[in-house]
């Protein structure tokens, strides 16, 4: 298992990188563009996620070369995301295609894919169908992680819950590699949160959101493929929030005859923000309160994982309850007075 001194070293390096991003990150921006759904004030660097990717890359190169193929394919996603984070626009369709290609290559690099617990639908476990299914699932998680990166701390705290759940699974299975990977990324996320929450001095950006989603999805698919005794519904519980957010967002836009690629302020975290703000002048407090108030959503995976690992069929019940809870919160909170949307 990775030693404490190495974790401390990576924490120090990450903190130094985050400080540099906070002080000088904006100088790398080509232009100052503001997305229509932004609720923060002032110009803030979106390169906090690049710090996470950079330090994790050092870990892969020097300490865990088993991830080198994953790291190489992740560049297909990371490079255009980084370009976006310095405010050079890439067409959404091009980004989506690159994400699909990267996800497909990563899935093909795995020796074994998880079987889906649907006994009466055998084609779900056909290898060629699995390649398509898990590539799309991985792409969904990546985009979902990016969508919830809208208020300070929310995406990073959700990621802590996801990787904390994977850490528990690693300890449960005594899988040292999974434990080490989770400890490293958790360390980097904590360093990032020191600058991101509650004051929002740096943001994850597309680079951070995409990479975290990609890494989480890769580790989940890999570990659930290696250990078929793990219920596939447990994996759904772990990533339900970012995945449900994007699936629900796409469905509601299509129902309203809008393009699913339209960015808006109707996500759950935005609705919570505007509820807190009301008619008051915006302040950092309104933004900072969103993550803790949605804690029941993003904390659920790490709170439930000890139970659903030991009682697999409990995960099915958990998925149903979590979806109902999300929908209840979404519909009980009123929409912002002004529905802002813009094609991205």
N, C-alpha and C positions, 0 to 999 in steps of 0.2 A: 504494500500500500504506500502511496505517496507520503513523504514525511512532511512534518509541520513546517520545517525550515524552508522547503521548496514552495509551499503554499504562501508563506509570508513573503518570500522573494517575488512571486508572481503578483501578489497584492500590491507590493511597493512599486513594481514596474507599471502595473495597470493604473495605480493612483497617479503616478508621475505623468503617464500618457494622458489621462483624463484632465489633469491640471493644464497640460500644454494645449489640449483641445479647447478648454475653457478660455484660456488667455489668447490663443492665436488661431483657433479653428476658423473663425469667420474670414480671415485673410485669404483662405483658400477658396472661398466662394466666388464663383465667376460673376454672379449677379444676385441681387436680393429679390427673390420671388417669395410670395406669401400664398400658401394654399388657402382656399376658401374656407376650409373647415378648421383652420388654426384658431386656438383660443388663448394662446399665450401672447405676451406683449414684448416688443423689442426683438432684436436680432440675436438668435441663439444658435450656436453651432450644432449641426446634426451629425457630427463625426464621433460622438461617444461610442457608437457601435463599432466604428473602425478600430478604436482602441481595444475593444474586446476581441475582435477578429485578429488583430495584430499580435496580441499577447498569447492568444490561444494557438496561433500559428507557431510561435516559438516553442510552445509545449509540444506540439505535434512533431516539429522538426527535430527537436533535441531529446524528447522523452517518450514519445508514443508514435513511432513510425507506422503502426498498424492503421492509423487514421489518414495516412498520406494520400491515399486514393480518394477518400471522401473530401479531403481538403482541396485536392486538385480540381475535382468536379465542382466544388462549391464556388470556385472562382468564376464560373460561368454566370452565377447569380451575383456574386459580390462585386465584381468589377462594374457592371452597369448600375448597381445600387449605389456604389461609391460616387459614380458620375452624377447620379441624381442628388446625392447629398451635398455636392458642391454646386448644386443648382443649374445643372445642364439637363434639360428635359429629354427623356427618351420616351418614345411612343408606348403607351400601355400594352398594345398588342405585341410589340417587340419584346418588352420585358416579360410578358406572360409566356411567350414562346421559349425564351431563354430559361425561364424557371422550369417549364415542362421538360426541356431537354436535360437540364441539370438533374432534375429529380429522376428521370428515366435512367440516366447513366449511373446515378447513385444506387438505385434499386437493382439494376443489373449487376452491380459490383458485389452484392450480397450473396452469400452462399446458400442461404435458406430464408424463405419468406414465411411469415406467420399464416396459419390456417385460420379462416374465419369460422366462428362457432355458429354455423347455420347448417344443421345436419340434413335438412330437406332440400337444400339448394346447392348441389354439388359443384356447379360450374364456378362458384366463388373461389374454390380452391384449385382451379385449373391454373397452371403456371403462367400461361400467357395472359389470362385475365388478371392474375395477381399483379403482374408487371404494370398493367394499365391502371388497375385500382390503386395500388400503393403509390404510383407516380402522381396520380391525381390527389390522393390523400395527403401526400407530402407537400404538394403545391398548395393545397387548401390550408394546411397548417401555417405555411410560410406567409401567405397573404393574410390569414387571420391574425397572426402575431403582429403584422404590420398595421392592421386596422385598429387594434386595441392600444397602439402606441400613440394615444391622443391626449392623455393627461399625465401629469408627472407621476412617475413611479408605477403606473398600472401595468405596463408591459413587462418591466423588469421584475416586479413582485409576482406577477403571474408566472414568469419564467422560473423564479425561485421555487414556486410551488411545484412546477412541472419537474424540475431537476431534483428537488427535494424528494419527490415521489419516486423518481428513478433511483436516487441514492438509497432509499429504503429497499427497493427491489434488489439493487445490487448487494446490499448487506444481507437481505433475506436469502439470496442465491449464492452468497459468498463469491460474487463475480468481481474480482479486484480491478479489472480494466474499467468496468462500468463505474465502480466507486471512484476511481481516480479521475475519470472524465468529468463526473458530476461535481466532485470537490473543486476541480479547477474552474469550471464555468461558474459555479456558485460563488467562488472567491472573486472572480472578475465582475460578476453582477453586483456583489456587495460594494466593491470599489466604485462601480458606476453610480450606484444609488446615493453614495455620499455627495455626488455632484448634481444628481438629477432630482432627488426628493428631499425636502418639499419645494425648493426654490427654483428648480428647473434651470440650472446653469449650463447643462449640456443635454442633448437628446440622443436617443439610440439611432434615429434616422433609419432609412431603408436598409443600410448595411447591417446594423445591429439587429433589427427586427427579422430580416431575412435569414441572417446567419444563425440566430438563436432558434428560430423555427426549424431551419434545415437540420441543425445539430440535434435538437430534441426529437424530431421525427425520425431521423436516421438511427439514433440510439434505441428508440422505442421499437421500430420495425426490426432492427437487428436482434435485440434481446428477446422479443416475443417470438422471433423465428427460431432462435437457439433453444428456447425453453417452451415447448408446446403445452406444458402443464399450466402456463399462465393464460388466463382467460382474455380473449381479444377485447372483451367489453371493458376490462380494466384499463386497457390502452385508451379507449374512448373516454373514460372518466378523466384520465390524466390530461388530455388535450381538449376536453369538451368546450371550454370557454372560447379560445380563439377560433376553433373550427365552427362552433355553433354561430358565433358572431358573423363570420363571413357567409355561411350558408343562409342564415336568416336574412342578412342584408341583401344578398343577391335575390332571394325570393321576394322580399317586400318591394324591391325596385322593379322586378319583372311584373309583379301583380299591379303595380301602379303605372305600368307601361313606360317605365324609364329604363335606360341602359344600365345593366349591372355595373358598368365601369364609371358610373356617376358618383363622385364623392359628395357626401352630404353630412349634415350635423344631426342625423337621426339614430346614431348608434347609442347603445345603452349608456356608455360613459359620458357622451355629450349631453344626453337628456338629463342625467344626474347633475352634471355641471350647471346647466341652465336652470334646473330646479333650485339648486343652491344659490345661484346668483340672483334669481328673481329679477326685480327691477333695480337692483343695486348696481353700483359701479363695479366692474370686474376687479378682483384682487387675487393675489396668489393663493389666498386661503380657500377660495371656491375651488380652484384647481386641485389643491393639495388634499382636500377632503374627499374627493371622488374615490381614490384608491381604497382608503379604509372603509368607506361606506359600501363599496362593492366587495369587501373582503369575503363575505359569505359565498361569493361566486368564485373568486380566484384561489381562495384557501381550501375549497372543497377537496381537490385532488389529494393534497398532502394529509388532510384530515381523514379521508376515507381509505387511503391506500393500505393501511395496516389491516383493515377489515376485509376489503375486497380481494386482497392477495390470499388470505387464508380461507375465505368463503367466496369462491369465484362467481357463483350465480347471484350473489349480492350486488355485483357490479351492474347487472342488468337493471335492477331496481334503482340503483344509484343514478344511472344514466337517465331514466325516466323522470325521477324526482328533480334532477338538476335542470333538465330541459323545461319542466313545468315551472320551476323556481325562476329561471331566466325569463321566460315568457310572462310570468306574473309581474315581475319587477319592470319589464319593458313596457307593458301595457298600463300599469298603474301609474307610471310616471308620465306626466303630460309632455307632448312634443313642444319644442321651442316655438315661440310665437312666430318666428320667421324661419321657414324651411329653406335653407340655403343649399344649393347644389350646383355643381360645376363639373363638366367633363374633364377627366384627368388623363 
